[in-house]
């Protein structure tokens, strides 16, 4: 073993958190949680982007709604990352890492109509909830009830956001 590989192994050993689940479970659940974490950051930034660039006759209501939703989304980031560490995994390290694995698509358009903002965020939150359901199923397979429990609350929150965005974007 070379000095460089011994040093790398030593560095990784310092991050080894004892876990009550198998190495395979740590690997698979950590990978899924990291993708969810990347999606969470992407959805947060997209929601804030639309909050900052909202316009039109319902500006105040939409502006406040998106601010509330962005805060709720951001509140997931630390518990998600800490859950990865609690089970013995490692988590995201950079915005580049987020960009490589996020599934929530960015929207860098100069102008997006309020109706399109609400519709896009509605679909993003619906898809996000479905991804969390898939991760929940993985946790069930491995018996990781603590992660599954966190996901249940966040799925409910995503469904509520989806509902509010749907109703806010509906026209009489």
N, C-alpha and C positions, 0 to 999 in steps of 0.2 A: 504494500500500500504506500503510495507516495505521500509526501508531507502535505501537499495541497488537498488530497482526498481525505486525509486524516483531519485536517483543519475543517473542511466542509462537513464531515461527519460530526465533528465536535460541535459545530455551530447548530446543526440540525438537532442534535441531542438536547441542546438547551431549550428547544421549543417543544419537546415531547411532553405533552400533558397526559397524565394517566387517564385512561378511558375505560368505561365499563362495557363498551361495545367492541365488536371485532375490528381488526385492522381494515377489513373490506368495507365495513359499515362506515368507519371514519373516512376512508377514501371516497366512497360513493356519496355519502351525505354531505361531506365537506365540499365536494365538487358541485353538487346541486345547489347548496346554500351560497356558494360563491357566485354562481350564475344569477341566483335570485338577488344577491347583494348588488351585483352589477346592474341588473334590471331596476332595482330600487333607486340607485343613484341616477340612472338615466331617466326614470319616470319622475323623480323629484325635480331634476333640472328642467325637464320638458314642462312640468306643471308650473314651475316658477317662471319659465320663459313666457308661457301663455298668461300667467298672472301679470307679469310686467308689461306685456304688449296687448292687453285687452283693450278694446275700444267699443264704442257704440252705446245705444240707449240703456243697456243693462250693465254698463261698465261696473258700477259699484257692487252690485250683487255678485257678478261673475268674479270680479277681482277678489272679493272677500272669500267666496267659495273656494277658489283655487289656492288662495293663501292658506286656508284651513286644511285643505287636502294635502298641499305640499308639506305642511308641518307634520301631518299624520304619517306621510310616507317617509319623511326624513327620520322620524322617531323610530323607525324600524331598523335603521342602518347599524347602530351600535349593538342592539341585542342580536341581530343576525351575525355580525362579525364575532361577537363574543361567544355565541353558540358554537361557531366553528372552532374556536380556540378551546372551549370547554370540552368538546368531544375529542380533542387531540389533533385537529387539523390546523392548517395555516390559511390565511385569508388574503384578500386583495392587497396589493402593494402600491398601486398607482392608477392614474387615470388611463394610462395606456392599457393596463390589464383590464380595466372596466370596458374600454372600447373594443377590445378583442373578444370579449365573451358576452356582452350585452345582447339581448334580444329585442328590447324596446328600441324602436327606430327613432333616430333624431329627426327633428324638423328644423332646418336652418333657413327656411323661407323668410324673405324680408317682410311679408305680410301674410297672415292667416286670418280668415274671417272668424269672428266669435263662434258662429255655428260650427265651423270646421274644427276649431280648437276643442270645443266640447265633445264633438263626435269622435275626434281622434283620441282624446283622453279617455272617453268612455270605452272605446275598443281596447286601448292599452290596459286599462284597469281590469277589464273582463278577461283578457288574455293573461294578465299577471295573476289573477285569481286562479285561473286554470293551471298555470305553471306551479303555483303553490300547492294545488291539489295533487299534482303529480309527485311533487317532492314529499308531500304528506304520505302518499301511498308507499314511497320508498322508505320513509321512516317507519311505517307500519311493518314493512317486510323485515326490517332489522330490529324492531322492538324499541325504537328510540321515541319513547312517549313524550319526553320533554320537548324535543324539537317539534313533534307533531302538535303538541298543545300550543306552542307559540304560533305555529302556522294557522291553526284554527281561528285564532283571534284576528290575524292579519287577513285571512280569506274573508272573514265577515266584514272587516273594514273596507277591503277592496270592492266587495259587493255593494256596500253602502255608497262608496264613491261612484261606482258605476250607476247605481240607481239615481243619485242626485244629478249626475251629469246627463243622464237620459231625460229626466223630468225637466231639467233646466233648459235643455235643447229642444224640447218638444214645442211645436207651434199649434195654436188653437185652430 
